Amino acid sequence: MRTDTLPHMFLAKVRKYGDRVALREKDLGIWQEISWNEYFRHVRHFCLGLIELGLKPGDHISIFGENEPEWLYADLAAQSAGAVAVGVYPTNPAAEARYVIGHSESSFVVCDDQEQVDKVIEVKSDLPMLKNIIVMDMKGLRNYTDPMIMPFAAVEEIGRDIEEKDPERYYRILEEVRPENVAIMVYTSGTTGPPKGAMLSHANITNFLKNAAPVIPQYDTDEIVSYLPLCHVAERLMSVFFPINSGATVNFAESVETVTQDMRDVLPTFFLAVPRIWEKMMAGVIIKMKDASSLKQTAYRLFQPVGEAMAEARLARRPIPLSLTLKYGLAYLLLLRHLKKELGLLRVRVAVSGAAPIAPEVLKYFHSLGVPVLEGWGMTEETGIATINLPEDVKLGTVGRPIPGVELKIADDGEILLKCGHIFEGYWKDPEATARTIQDGWLYTGDVGELDADGRLKITDRKKEIIITSGGKNIAPSEIENRLKCSPYINEAIVIGDGRKYLTALIQIEYDNVAKWAQERGIAYTTFKSLAQNPEVTEMIREEVNTANREFAQVETIKKFKLLDKELDHDDDELTATLKLRRKTINKKFGHIIEEMYGGKG
């Protein structure tokens, strides 16, 4: 049986696992189970329904919504029809949704609810290729009269009727899908310009899975929690590619707000998080322990250092003395196991941090809790993961060695170049950008890095974001920013200094933690702005900055900082949909504050 495209791999798993649980969705607090057979039935019927409505091979279909089973049905249905699935971030405002749907020339858009439908209707006049707006949840849309709108279930009903008349039609259509066909299009975060549509073929995906399997093993007993945006390649790997390859079960979190509780319910065995999630988890434990009972505080003070000592020994691959083994056993029983359970990480077999750099201090903290988080690195244009630390071979501060099948080299200017069988097909409607990115078979990643003596990669920063001071010193801002964000009181940090004599920073406080700190000290405030402008808060953050400064060379230390009196926001164009900084926008918007730090006029 063919397994050279994602839908063919999916069909093979359906035939193998049948009535075993493939997906779970939490609805009103109760987990609902969906078998592989049910999963396939939805994909099959939705695919046939789309074709009847006019979807053709090579067409694009946008999926605009939160993580839920219907997202996956639409994704695999489109691919089964030879079409291309395009994800749209659910947080995108109407203008950004218009860009992706319009630029991709999508003929259909699948929305999860009224909120996303309203955004599409707002910009519908600018989307001449659009035929239908298909809605997963029709709640609140009863009085909408737009003829483009139709329920997801109605499309499935059309497909069901077609299948009754011609039971083999889906399978004939599927046989026309070839490995070289584009399967999905992922829009980059667009930190320096409009997002670009990166085209990934079925061959890209299947080659990646073949190369990744030996170093990132996944089993049909694995449990995964789906919560990051599915339009990002990282969550597509976790919720679609890996489970279809392994037979693992995907559990959809009820909402972003309930992820922690959902993780406690599921206790995933395979878990991916972006650095901000790991940072918030660490900050959460530290803050909670400050408010815990004296008994718990004593246990934390006694046993967390034992976990840290064990982590250091394991990371250094030193022999572990019996005394430390015994102490660690006690620490695990009385403290570490409970912390892991509280975080929903008790059963995690593989934990990965990716999508952005993370401070080694954060990783070391989780190793001390008994959660060996592995940092990996990759990019959409290479189908997700190019290098990763292995459980038995972790070196903090690096992103590990290349996975099998990936060739890596460093260009003269420090840029990381990749060559492998899963380099993307190019950018949609942008041959110039494609030609700049792929040269002589090498992918020019835009990241700067270096290889250590053992062939492990250390990422320095994005090539475009390296700071060159007026004294000619090259500085990677992300390393300093990540260290500052190790503080439970700092949510975001933006290091400034290009062409300047010294470094400064704009800092956004972690509102909940700073608010709690202020309340404990009787400091009055009413809003985020009034809290950030409080002199005592500024002094507290100054101590956090000074602590971080001690770990850097003099030229890399933050000499001055200012607290932002607002939270950075995607809607204000300060962050991308993946919460990456739009430095150009921030530098322009807060230019007067930056100038004040350098002695200029505000």
Backbone hydrogen bonds, N-H to C=O, Kabsch-Sander energy under -0.5 kcal/mol:
donor,donor_aa,acceptor,acceptor_aa,energy
9,M,5,T,-2.3
10,F,6,L,-2.5
11,L,7,P,-2.3
12,A,8,H,-2.0
13,K,9,M,-1.9
14,V,10,F,-2.3
15,R,11,L,-2.2
16,K,12,A,-1.4
17,Y,13,K,-3.0
18,G,14,V,-2.5
20,R,17,Y,-2.3
22,A,34,I,-2.7
23,L,34,I,-2.3
24,R,250,V,-2.3
25,E,32,Q,-2.4
26,K,252,F,-1.1
27,D,25,E,-0.7
27,D,30,I,-3.0
30,I,27,D,-1.7
32,Q,25,E,-3.2
32,Q,30,I,-0.5
34,I,23,L,-2.9
36,W,18,G,-0.5
36,W,20,R,-1.9
37,N,18,G,-2.2
39,Y,35,S,-2.7
40,F,36,W,-2.4
41,R,37,N,-2.2
42,H,38,E,-2.4
43,V,39,Y,-2.1
44,R,40,F,-3.0
45,H,41,R,-2.5
46,F,42,H,-2.4
47,C,43,V,-2.3
48,L,44,R,-2.3
49,G,45,H,-2.3
50,L,46,F,-2.5
51,I,47,C,-2.1
52,E,48,L,-2.0
53,L,49,G,-1.5
54,G,51,I,-1.2
55,L,50,L,-2.4
58,G,82,G,-2.4
59,D,56,K,-2.3
60,H,105,E,-0.5
61,I,84,V,-2.5
62,S,108,F,-2.5
63,I,86,V,-2.8
64,F,110,V,-3.5
65,G,63,I,-0.6
65,G,88,V,-0.7
71,W,68,E,-1.5
72,L,68,E,-1.0
73,Y,69,P,-2.3
74,A,70,E,-2.6
75,D,71,W,-2.2
76,L,72,L,-2.6
77,A,73,Y,-2.3
78,A,74,A,-2.4
79,Q,75,D,-1.9
80,S,76,L,-2.3
81,A,77,A,-1.4
82,G,79,Q,-1.6
83,A,78,A,-2.5
84,V,59,D,-2.9
85,A,183,A,-2.0
86,V,61,I,-2.6
87,G,185,M,-0.9
88,V,63,I,-2.6
92,N,89,Y,-1.8
97,A,93,P,-2.3
98,R,94,A,-2.7
99,Y,95,A,-1.7
100,V,96,E,-1.9
101,I,97,A,-2.8
102,G,98,R,-2.8
103,H,99,Y,-3.1
104,S,100,V,-2.1
105,E,102,G,-1.0
106,S,101,I,-2.1
107,S,60,H,-2.4
108,F,60,H,-0.9
109,V,132,N,-1.9
110,V,62,S,-3.1
111,C,109,V,-0.6
111,C,134,I,-3.1
112,D,64,F,-1.5
117,V,113,D,-2.0
118,D,114,Q,-2.7
119,K,115,E,-1.3
120,V,116,Q,-2.1
121,I,117,V,-2.8
122,E,118,D,-2.1
123,V,119,K,-1.1
123,V,120,V,-0.6
124,K,120,V,-0.6
124,K,121,I,-0.8
126,D,123,V,-2.1
127,L,124,K,-2.1
130,L,127,L,-1.4
131,K,107,S,-3.5
132,N,107,S,-1.1
133,I,148,M,-2.2
134,I,109,V,-2.6
134,I,132,N,-0.6
135,V,150,M,-2.4
136,M,111,C,-2.8
137,D,112,D,-1.3
138,M,136,M,-0.5
141,L,138,M,-2.3
144,Y,141,L,-1.6
149,I,146,D,-1.5
150,M,133,I,-2.2
152,F,135,V,-3.1
155,V,151,P,-1.4
156,E,152,F,-2.0
157,E,153,A,-2.1
158,I,154,A,-1.9
159,G,155,V,-2.1
160,R,156,E,-2.5
161,D,157,E,-2.2
162,I,158,I,-1.9
163,E,159,G,-2.4
164,E,160,R,-1.9
165,K,161,D,-1.3
166,D,162,I,-2.2
169,R,166,D,-1.8
172,R,168,E,-1.9
173,I,169,R,-2.4
174,L,170,Y,-2.6
175,E,171,Y,-1.5
176,E,173,I,-1.4
177,V,174,L,-1.6
181,N,178,R,-1.6
183,A,200,L,-2.6
184,I,200,L,-1.8
185,M,85,A,-2.5
186,V,198,A,-2.5
187,Y,185,M,-0.5
188,T,196,K,-2.5
198,A,186,V,-2.8
198,A,196,K,-0.9
199,M,197,G,-0.5
199,M,426,G,-2.6
200,L,184,I,-2.5
200,L,198,A,-0.6
202,H,181,N,-2.0
203,A,179,P,-2.5
205,I,201,S,-1.9
206,T,202,H,-2.8
207,N,203,A,-2.5
208,F,204,N,-2.1
209,L,205,I,-2.4
210,K,206,T,-2.0
211,N,207,N,-2.2
212,A,208,F,-2.8
213,A,209,L,-1.8
215,V,212,A,-1.0
216,I,212,A,-2.8
222,D,219,Y,-1.7
224,I,249,T,-2.4
226,S,224,I,-0.6
226,S,251,N,-3.1
227,Y,225,V,-0.6
232,H,229,P,-1.6
236,R,232,H,-1.9
237,L,233,V,-2.2
238,M,234,A,-1.7
239,S,235,E,-3.2
240,V,236,R,-2.0
241,F,236,R,-2.2
242,F,237,L,-2.9
244,I,240,V,-1.9
245,N,241,F,-1.7
246,S,242,F,-2.2
247,G,243,P,-3.5
249,T,222,D,-2.5
250,V,22,A,-2.4
251,N,224,I,-3.0
252,F,24,R,-3.0
252,F,250,V,-0.5
253,A,226,S,-1.9
253,A,251,N,-0.6
258,T,255,S,-0.5
259,V,256,V,-1.0
262,D,258,T,-3.0
263,M,259,V,-2.6
264,R,260,T,-1.7
265,D,261,Q,-1.9
266,V,262,D,-2.5
267,L,263,M,-3.3
269,T,223,E,-1.8
270,F,223,E,-1.6
271,F,350,V,-2.8
273,A,352,V,-2.3
277,I,274,V,-1.2
278,W,274,V,-1.5
279,E,275,P,-3.0
280,K,276,R,-2.2
281,M,277,I,-2.5
282,M,278,W,-2.5
283,A,279,E,-2.6
284,G,280,K,-2.5
285,V,281,M,-2.0
286,I,282,M,-2.3
287,I,283,A,-2.6
288,K,284,G,-2.4
289,M,285,V,-2.4
290,K,286,I,-1.1
291,D,287,I,-0.8
291,D,288,K,-0.7
292,A,288,K,-0.6
297,Q,293,S,-2.7
298,T,294,S,-2.2
299,A,295,L,-2.2
300,Y,296,K,-2.5
301,R,297,Q,-2.6
302,L,298,T,-2.2
303,F,299,A,-2.8
304,Q,300,Y,-2.0
307,G,303,F,-2.0
308,E,304,Q,-2.1
309,A,305,P,-2.4
310,M,306,V,-2.3
311,A,307,G,-2.4
312,E,308,E,-2.5
313,A,309,A,-2.1
314,R,310,M,-2.5
315,L,311,A,-2.9
316,A,312,E,-2.0
317,R,314,R,-0.8
318,R,313,A,-2.6
325,T,321,P,-2.0
326,L,322,L,-2.6
327,K,323,S,-2.3
328,Y,324,L,-2.8
329,G,325,T,-2.1
330,L,326,L,-1.8
331,A,327,K,-2.7
332,Y,328,Y,-3.1
333,L,329,G,-2.0
334,L,330,L,-2.5
335,L,331,A,-2.2
336,L,331,A,-2.0
337,R,332,Y,-2.2
339,L,335,L,-2.1
340,K,336,L,-2.5
341,K,337,R,-2.1
342,E,338,H,-2.4
343,L,339,L,-1.8
344,G,340,K,-0.5
344,G,341,K,-1.0
345,L,340,K,-2.9
346,L,340,K,-0.6
348,V,345,L,-0.8
349,R,269,T,-3.1
350,V,269,T,-2.0
351,A,372,P,-0.6
352,V,271,F,-2.6
353,S,374,L,-2.4
354,G,273,A,-1.2
362,V,359,A,-1.1
363,L,359,A,-1.4
364,K,360,P,-2.9
365,Y,361,E,-1.7
366,F,362,V,-1.7
367,H,363,L,-2.2
368,S,364,K,-1.9
369,L,365,Y,-0.9
370,G,367,H,-1.1
371,V,366,F,-3.0
373,V,371,V,-1.8
374,L,351,A,-3.3
375,E,373,V,-0.5
376,G,353,S,-2.3
377,W,387,T,-2.5
382,E,379,M,-1.9
383,T,380,T,-2.3
384,G,379,M,-2.3
386,A,377,W,-3.1
387,T,377,W,-2.4
388,I,401,R,-2.1
389,N,375,E,-1.6
390,L,393,D,-0.8
393,D,390,L,-2.3
398,T,395,K,-1.6
399,V,457,L,-3.2
401,R,388,I,-1.1
403,I,386,A,-2.5
406,V,403,I,-1.8
407,E,405,G,-0.5
407,E,419,K,-3.0
409,K,417,L,-2.0
411,A,409,K,-0.5
411,A,415,E,-3.1
414,G,411,A,-2.3
416,I,447,D,-2.8
417,L,409,K,-2.9
418,L,443,L,-1.8
419,K,407,E,-2.1
423,I,420,C,-0.8
424,F,381,E,-3.1
425,E,199,M,-2.8
426,G,199,M,-0.6
428,W,197,G,-2.9
430,D,427,Y,-1.7
434,T,430,D,-2.0
435,A,431,P,-2.5
436,R,432,E,-1.8
437,T,433,A,-1.8
438,I,434,T,-2.8
439,Q,437,T,-0.6
439,Q,442,W,-2.5
442,W,439,Q,-2.1
443,L,418,L,-3.6
444,Y,437,T,-3.6
444,Y,442,W,-0.6
445,T,416,I,-2.0
445,T,443,L,-0.9
448,V,461,D,-3.3
449,G,414,G,-2.4
450,E,458,K,-2.1
452,D,456,R,-2.5
455,G,452,D,-2.0
457,L,400,G,-2.9
458,K,450,E,-2.8
459,I,457,L,-0.5
460,T,448,V,-3.5
461,D,448,V,-1.2
463,K,446,G,-3.7
465,E,462,R,-1.7
466,I,462,R,-0.6
466,I,463,K,-0.7
467,I,475,I,-2.9
469,T,467,I,-0.6
469,T,473,K,-2.3
470,S,500,R,-3.2
472,G,469,T,-2.2
475,I,467,I,-3.2
475,I,473,K,-0.5
479,E,476,A,-0.6
480,I,476,A,-0.8
481,E,477,P,-2.8
482,N,478,S,-2.8
483,R,479,E,-1.5
484,L,480,I,-2.2
485,K,481,E,-2.1
486,C,483,R,-1.2
487,S,484,L,-1.7
490,I,487,S,-1.4
491,N,489,Y,-0.6
491,N,508,Q,-2.3
492,E,508,Q,-1.8
494,I,506,L,-2.7
495,V,493,A,-0.5
496,I,504,T,-2.9
499,G,468,I,-3.0
500,R,497,G,-2.3
503,L,557,T,-0.6
504,T,496,I,-2.0
505,A,560,K,-1.4
506,L,494,I,-2.3
507,I,562,K,-2.7
508,Q,492,E,-2.8
509,I,507,I,-0.5
510,E,489,Y,-1.9
511,Y,509,I,-1.1
514,V,510,E,-2.6
515,A,511,Y,-2.9
516,K,512,D,-1.9
517,W,513,N,-2.1
518,A,514,V,-2.7
519,Q,515,A,-2.5
520,E,516,K,-2.2
521,R,517,W,-0.8
521,R,518,A,-0.8
522,G,519,Q,-1.4
523,I,518,A,-2.7
524,A,522,G,-0.5
531,L,527,T,-2.1
532,A,528,F,-2.7
533,Q,529,K,-1.7
534,N,531,L,-1.2
538,T,534,N,-2.0
539,E,535,P,-2.1
540,M,536,E,-2.0
541,I,537,V,-2.6
542,R,538,T,-2.0
543,E,539,E,-1.7
544,E,540,M,-1.4
545,V,541,I,-2.6
546,N,542,R,-2.7
547,T,543,E,-2.1
548,A,544,E,-2.0
549,N,545,V,-2.6
550,R,546,N,-1.3
551,E,548,A,-1.9
552,F,549,N,-2.0
556,E,553,A,-1.6
557,T,554,Q,-1.4
559,K,503,L,-2.6
559,K,557,T,-0.6
560,K,503,L,-0.8
562,K,505,A,-2.0
564,L,507,I,-2.8
573,D,570,H,-1.9
574,E,569,D,-2.2
575,L,569,D,-0.9
576,T,580,K,-2.4
579,L,576,T,-2.0
582,R,574,E,-2.4
583,R,581,L,-1.1
586,I,582,R,-2.4
587,N,583,R,-3.2
588,K,584,K,-1.7
589,K,585,T,-3.2
590,F,586,I,-2.6
591,G,588,K,-1.1
594,I,590,F,-2.2
595,E,591,G,-2.5
596,E,592,H,-1.5
597,M,593,I,-1.5
598,Y,594,I,-0.9
598,Y,595,E,-0.7
599,G,596,E,-1.6
600,G,595,E,-3.3
